[in-house]
Amino acid sequence: MANAGTPSKWPYRAAKPGPSRRVVKTRDAAAPRGVRRPTAPEPRFRITQTQARLALAVAVVAMVVSAGWWGYHAPWVTVQKVTISGTSQVSPQQVREAAGVGGASIFGLDLRGARERIAALPMVRGVTLRKDGWNSVVIDVQERTAWGSWQMNGVNVPIDADGYVLAGAPAPDGSPAIIEVGPRRVLNAGERIDPGAVELAARLVKESQSAFGRTVLALVYRQDNGLTAVLSGTDVDGAPIWATFGDARDYDFKVAALYVLIQQAQQEDLVLNAVDLRFGDRLSFR
């Protein structure tokens, strides 16, 4: 029998399970719980601090670029008005398209390039461009005008002083005419004939009276020989001189040589009918 002062052992431990309680055995803490997935979960997308900073920098750059582009092409900083003057053979639309300045930004306006493109048009001889105010451009076109005619098979085609074939009205009455002998081609507007021959013809028409005391009666062109000028005689009965210059190269030398030859022929009382000046100091005449 236990001592009265010694407590029984039952108050100090759990009560024995009764018949109405059921003991459930717990699983190991490391074992998985819940319903098992049939497939593995997809990895979650996570943004790192570096990626976030990079995305922010890209967004800022895109905003700056967009704002700059919009500011560069805004209506008040682009060419809104193009004024064209001096056109009759060339349409204003051709000039406007060649210039390509409409809608261009005033900060990068390439007037030099626009001038070169317009000057390349066949009927344009010169052009000037300038800015007018803040966002306007003025274009003044100098078109080619008829200097004379190029005659082929009895038909006169107007040409300018640079040898370009013109369309439209014929050359003015009394203007020079270059007659091509035995032509083997067809001329179209905008094409350029032998520029050296046209330049030579223009100078001879202008200077022959002062250089030789003779006028130009006719200008004859052959593709093999170039230009021949028919010069008048010194008096009413004087015989004309057929002087073959070829082209405008060594013009001053040819003029001087022909002048000396004419003076010598007059001093020796010789009739000078034809002179070939194409080969430098090797002159041929009869």
C-alpha positions in Angstrom: 0.0 0.0 0.0 1.4 3.3 -0.9 2.2 6.0 1.5 -0.4 8.6 2.1 2.0 11.3 1.1 3.0 9.8 -2.1 0.7 10.7 -4.9 -0.5 8.1 -7.3 1.2 7.9 -10.7 -2.0 8.3 -12.8 -2.4 12.1 -12.3 1.0 12.7 -13.9 0.5 10.9 -17.2 -2.1 10.9 -20.0 -5.2 9.0 -19.4 -5.5 5.7 -21.0 -7.5 5.8 -24.2 -11.1 4.9 -23.8 -13.1 2.7 -26.0 -14.6 5.8 -27.9 -11.2 7.2 -29.0 -9.2 6.2 -32.0 -5.5 6.7 -32.4 -4.4 7.8 -35.8 -0.9 7.3 -36.8 0.7 10.4 -38.2 2.8 10.4 -41.3 6.4 11.4 -41.5 6.8 15.2 -41.7 9.0 14.8 -44.8 6.4 12.9 -46.7 4.3 14.9 -49.3 0.9 16.0 -48.4 -2.2 16.9 -50.4 -3.3 15.8 -53.8 -0.4 14.9 -56.2 -0.3 16.8 -59.5 -0.5 14.6 -62.6 2.2 16.9 -64.3 5.0 19.1 -63.0 4.0 22.8 -62.4 5.2 25.4 -64.9 8.0 27.7 -63.7 6.8 31.1 -62.7 8.2 34.1 -64.7 10.2 36.3 -62.4 11.7 39.8 -63.3 15.0 40.5 -61.8 16.1 44.0 -60.8 18.5 44.1 -63.7 15.8 43.2 -66.2 13.4 45.8 -64.7 16.1 48.5 -65.0 16.8 47.5 -68.6 13.1 47.6 -69.5 12.7 51.0 -68.0 15.8 52.3 -69.9 14.4 50.9 -73.2 11.1 52.6 -72.5 12.7 55.9 -71.8 14.8 55.7 -75.0 11.8 54.8 -77.1 9.9 57.8 -75.6 12.8 60.1 -76.4 13.1 58.8 -79.9 9.4 59.1 -80.6 9.3 62.6 -79.2 12.3 63.6 -81.3 10.9 62.1 -84.5 7.5 63.9 -83.9 9.3 67.1 -83.2 11.5 66.8 -86.2 8.5 66.2 -88.5 6.0 68.4 -86.9 4.1 70.8 -89.3 5.7 73.9 -87.9 9.3 72.6 -88.5 8.7 71.1 -92.0 8.3 72.8 -95.4 4.6 73.5 -95.9 4.7 75.8 -99.0 6.8 75.5 -102.2 6.4 78.4 -104.7 7.6 77.8 -108.3 8.1 80.5 -110.9 9.6 80.8 -114.4 8.1 77.6 -115.9 6.4 77.4 -119.3 7.9 74.3 -121.0 8.4 72.4 -117.7 5.4 71.7 -115.5 5.5 73.0 -111.9 4.7 69.4 -110.8 7.9 68.1 -112.4 9.9 70.8 -110.6 8.2 70.1 -107.3 8.8 66.3 -107.6 12.5 66.8 -108.6 13.1 69.2 -105.7 11.6 66.9 -103.1 11.5 69.5 -100.4 7.8 69.5 -99.7 7.3 68.1 -96.2 11.0 68.0 -95.5 12.3 69.1 -92.1 13.7 72.6 -92.1 16.6 71.4 -89.9 18.0 69.1 -92.5 16.9 70.9 -95.7 19.2 70.0 -98.6 18.7 72.9 -101.0 21.9 72.1 -102.9 20.7 68.6 -103.7 17.3 69.9 -104.7 19.0 72.5 -107.0 21.0 69.7 -108.7 18.0 67.5 -109.3 16.0 70.3 -110.8 18.9 71.4 -113.0 19.1 67.9 -114.4 15.7 68.3 -116.1 16.2 68.5 -119.8 14.4 71.8 -120.3 16.0 73.6 -117.3 19.1 75.7 -117.9 19.4 77.1 -114.4 17.6 77.3 -111.1 17.8 79.2 -107.8 16.3 78.1 -104.5 15.9 80.0 -101.2 14.0 79.7 -98.0 11.2 82.2 -97.6 10.3 82.7 -93.9 10.2 79.8 -91.5 8.8 76.9 -93.5 8.5 78.0 -97.1 10.8 77.5 -100.2 10.9 79.6 -103.4 12.1 78.0 -106.6 12.9 80.2 -109.6 13.5 78.2 -112.8 15.4 79.5 -115.9 14.2 77.5 -118.8 16.1 76.9 -122.0 15.2 79.3 -124.8 15.7 78.9 -128.5 19.1 80.2 -129.8 18.6 78.9 -133.4 17.7 75.9 -135.4 19.2 72.6 -136.4 18.1 71.8 -139.9 17.6 68.1 -141.0 16.1 67.2 -144.3 14.7 70.7 -144.7 13.1 70.7 -141.3 14.2 73.2 -138.7 14.3 72.0 -135.1 14.7 74.7 -132.4 17.8 74.3 -130.2 19.3 76.4 -127.3 22.8 77.7 -127.0 23.9 74.5 -125.3 22.7 72.2 -128.1 19.5 70.9 -126.4 16.6 70.2 -128.7 13.5 72.2 -127.6 9.8 71.5 -128.0 7.2 74.0 -128.8 7.5 77.2 -130.9 10.2 77.4 -133.6 13.3 79.6 -133.2 12.8 83.4 -133.9 13.1 84.6 -137.5 16.6 85.6 -138.4 18.2 83.3 -135.8 21.2 81.1 -136.9 20.5 77.7 -138.5 22.9 74.8 -138.6 22.3 72.6 -141.6 23.3 69.0 -141.1 24.3 67.2 -144.4 23.4 63.6 -144.8 21.7 63.1 -141.4 21.5 59.5 -140.1 19.4 60.1 -137.0 16.1 61.5 -135.6 16.0 64.3 -133.0 13.7 64.3 -130.1 13.0 67.0 -127.5 15.4 67.0 -124.6 18.2 65.4 -126.6 21.5 67.2 -126.9 23.2 67.7 -130.2 27.0 68.2 -130.6 27.6 70.9 -127.9 31.0 71.8 -129.3 29.6 72.6 -132.7 26.8 74.7 -131.3 29.2 76.7 -129.1 31.5 77.2 -132.1 28.6 78.4 -134.3 27.4 80.9 -131.6 30.9 82.4 -131.3 31.4 82.7 -135.0 28.1 84.4 -135.6 28.9 86.8 -132.9 32.6 87.5 -133.6 33.3 86.8 -137.3 32.7 90.4 -138.4 35.2 91.8 -135.9 37.7 88.9 -136.4 37.7 88.7 -140.2 35.6 91.6 -141.5 33.2 89.0 -142.9 29.8 87.7 -141.9 28.6 84.1 -141.6 26.4 83.2 -144.6 25.7 79.6 -143.6 26.7 77.0 -141.0 27.1 73.4 -142.3 27.5 70.4 -140.1 28.8 66.9 -141.1 29.1 64.2 -138.4 32.6 63.2 -139.8 34.0 66.7 -140.2 32.2 68.8 -137.7 31.2 72.5 -138.3 32.0 74.5 -141.5 31.3 78.2 -141.6 30.6 79.9 -144.9 32.1 83.4 -144.6 31.1 86.2 -146.9 33.5 87.9 -149.4 35.1 91.2 -148.6 33.1 93.0 -151.3 30.0 92.4 -153.4 31.8 90.1 -155.9 34.1 88.6 -153.4 34.1 84.8 -153.2 32.9 83.2 -150.0 35.3 81.1 -147.9 34.3 77.7 -146.6 36.2 77.4 -143.3 36.0 74.0 -141.6 36.6 74.5 -137.8 35.4 71.1 -136.6 34.5 72.0 -133.1 35.3 74.7 -130.5 38.7 73.4 -129.4 41.6 75.7 -130.0 39.1 78.4 -131.2 41.5 81.3 -130.7 44.3 79.6 -132.6 42.0 78.7 -135.5 40.7 82.3 -135.8 44.2 83.7 -135.7 45.4 81.2 -138.3 42.5 81.9 -140.6 43.0 85.7 -140.3 46.7 85.4 -141.3 45.8 83.2 -144.2 43.2 85.6 -145.5 45.6 88.5 -145.2 48.3 86.6 -147.1 45.8 85.6 -149.9 44.8 89.3 -150.3 48.4 90.4 -150.5 49.3 87.8 -153.1 46.0 88.4 -154.9 45.0 84.8 -154.5 41.4 83.5 -154.3 40.8 81.5 -151.1 37.9 79.1 -151.4 38.2 76.5 -148.7 40.3 76.2 -145.5 40.6 73.2 -143.2 41.5 74.3 -139.7 41.0 71.1 -137.8 44.6 69.9 -137.6 46.5 72.6 -135.7 49.3 74.3 -137.7 48.9 71.8 -140.6 46.5 74.0 -142.5 45.1 72.9 -145.9 43.5 75.3 -148.3 42.6 75.9 -151.9 
